[in-house]
Amino acid sequence: MFFVLSKILDFFITPLAWIFLCILFSILLKNKKWKSRLRIASLAILLVFTNPWLISRVMSAWEVPAVNAQKISEPYDVGIVLGGSMRYYDQSVDRVVYSSSVDRLLQALQLYHDKKIKKILLSGGSGFVNFQDWKESGLIASVLLKSGVPEKDILLENGSRNTYENASLSNDILKDKKYGTRFLLITSAFHMRRSLLCFEKVNLKVEPFSVDTRSATYINTLDKIIQPDAECLTQWDLLLHEWIGILMYKMMGYV
């Protein structure tokens, strides 16, 4: 139930939905004063949430900083890669379609081939309300095999549907120390804070390795400061999802 409710809540925590609702109510309401206020509000939301300078500053303050992989002197036993690299599975061509967070997978591969991690744990089942048979970890495992990672070095956790389940089910695999005790958590920089809280909750000690850094997307030149950018709406969606996610997880006792 929590999984389904979280998907419904996603609609209401996006600036684009706020703009849509303001415009919709400005059309439906008969009160002229409120019509005017809602139209002004929709314009204000649009200007604020499409400003590149603002989102770059907020994102920079929120993201967990990346570290230089070359400074890892002793390899970690397992690199835990959280799901999110896959956007969907295209059955017509038997192909994984990757999301903008595929950097999680690519950086994990590089860490493995650079001998910074000994094994890769793919953590992620299906994040869809429908298509529960699209298990991300299982589908992406074939990519690791084709990229030179032997099967013995690939661990799969394909039952999780959210970040808390990522942590809980990964802990089930790693807690007996069969695969070692030093674990590197690999996920997007904007997602790292919530992830660390979840892993701390299940008492699995991990070190963060932030990837997919979004705060460096925008260059702070004059034109970028004043010119609206629709991509900013996507970045705000990510941040708001994380903030509301942490709040909801606290209410549920997940962090």
N, C-alpha and C positions, 0 to 999 in steps of 0.2 A: 504493500500500500504506500509506504514512504517513497519508494522508487517512482510510482506512478504520479503521486502528488508533486514530487520534485520536478517532474517533466511539465506538469501543468503550471507550476509556479514560474518556470522559466519564461513563459510568455509575458508575465507581468513585471519582470525585472529587467526589461530591456528598454532603453530610451526610445527606440523606434515604436514600441507599443504605446508608450506614454504619448508620443506625438500623434499617433493614430487615434487614441482615445480622446485626446483634446479636440482634435478636428471633428471627430464623430459627434461628440457632445455639443460642440459649437454649432453643428448643423441641426441637431435634434431639439436642443433647448430653445424656448421661445423668449426667454429673458435676454434683452439686448445687451445689458451690462455683462452678464455671464458669457454671452457669445463673444464679446470683445475680449474679455479676460482670457478665455480659453484659446483664442487665436493668438494672442500675444504670448501666452504660455507655450504654445506649440512652437512658435518662432524662437523663443528664448531657449527652449530645450534643444532645438536644432542647432542653434549657434554655439551653445556651450559644449554640447557633446560631439560636435564635428571639428572642434578646435585642436589641431595637432600638438601645439605647445602644451596645452593643459593635460591631455592624456599622457604625453610623454613624461611630464613631471610626476604625475600621480603614479603611473606605472613604474617609473624608476624607483620611487619611494617604497613601493609594495614588493617588487620582485626580489627574490633572494639572489644575491650576486653570484655570477658564474666564477668558477675557479679554473686555473690553468691545469689541464690534464698532465702536462709534462712535470708538474710538481708532485705528482703521485709517485712516491719512491717505492712503496711496497704494494703489490697488487692486491686488490680486494677479492675476497672469495667469490662473491656474487654481486653482479650489478642488477638491481631490480628496476625494470623498465615498466612504468605505469602505462596503461592503455590510453588511447587517444590518437595514435598514429593513423588509424584507419577511419576514413569518412563513411564508407559503405563497401559492400561487396557486390561487384557487378557479375551476376550469374551468367549473363549472356556471353561474356568473353572469359569467364572464369578468372577474374582479376580483382585484386584489392585496389580500391581507389583511396589514395592517401589524403589525409587532412593536412592542415597547415602546421600541425604539431608533429609531423613525421621526423623532425629533428631529434626527437627522443630516441627513435630507432636508429637513425644514422649515427648519432654520437655514441650510442652503446656499441654499435659495430666497430667504430673506430677505437674505442677503449679496449674492446676485446682483442682486436688485431695488434694494438700497441702494447698488449700484455699488461694492461692496467686493471683488468678484471678477468677472473678465471672462468666464470660461468655467467650466463645471462638468464635471468628469470623474467619471463614475459607475464605480466599480471594484467588481465583484462578479459572479461567475457563479452557479453552483448550489452551495450548501453542503449539499445532500442526497446521501446515498448513492444513493438512487433519485431519480427525477425530474430527471435531469441536463439535461433540456430547459427547466427553469424557470430561465432566465438572468435574474437579478435586475435587472441594469443595463438590459437591453433592455426589460423589462416596466415599469420605473419611468421610463424615458425618456419614455414617453407622458404621464406625469403632469407632467413638466417642460414639455413642449410645451403641454399644456392650461393650465399655470400661467403662460404668457407668456414662456417661454424659447425663443428661436428655435433651430431645428435646428443652425445654424452654431455656436452656443455650447455645444453638448452633445457631449462626447466619451465614448465607450463603451469600457470594458474588461470584457468579460463571460466571460473564461476562468478567472478566479481562483476557488479554492475555500477559501483560507485567507488569513491576514494576510500571510504571506511572499509568496504569489503576488500579492496586491493590490499590494504594493510592487514586485515584479519586473516584472509586466506593465504597471503604470503607468509605470515607468521606461522600458520599451520605447517607449511612446507619447511621452514627454516629453523623453527624453534628447537628441534632436537640436535642441532649443531652438526648434522650429518654432512652439510655442505660448507662448514666453516663458521666463523663468528664475525667476520668483517664484511659488512654489506654497504654497498654504494647505491643510494636512491637516485634514479635518473628520471626526471620529469621536467616539464616546462617551468621556467623561473616564476611565472605568475601563479602557478599551481603548487609550488613547493611548500609554502607556509601551511596550507591546509593538509597537505600530504604528511609533513613532519608531525603535525598534531595527531593525526590518525595513527601513525606508526608508534608515536610515544604512548598513545592510549593502549595499544596492544602489547606494549613493553618489548618492542623489537628495535634494537639500537641500529640506526643507520646514519650514514654521513651523506649530506646533500651534494648533488652534482646537477646544478641548474643548467638547462639547455633552452633552446627556443626563446631566447631573450627578446621581448617585445619593446622594451623602452628605448632600444637603439634604432627603432624603425624610422623615427623622424629626425631630420636634421633641423636644428633651430636657426634657420635663416629667416629673414624678415618675411619672405613670401610664405614660408611654412607656418609662421606664427599667425598670420592674418587670413590665410586662404583655407576655407573649410575643406575637410577631407572626409568622404563617406566611410573610409576604412576605420576612422576613429570610433564609429558606432560599434563595430565588431570588437574593438579593443575594450570599450566600456562594457560590452556584454560579458566578456571574459572576467573582468574585474568584479562586476556586480554579482556574477554567478559565484565567484569565490567568496565574497563578503557574506552574501546571504547563505551560502553553503556552510560557512563556519558557524554562523548564527544558528542555523537549523541543526547542525551537528551537535552544538552545545545543548540545545533543547532535547535532542534525542540521546544524549550521553555518549556520543561517538568520539568526542574530543574532551 
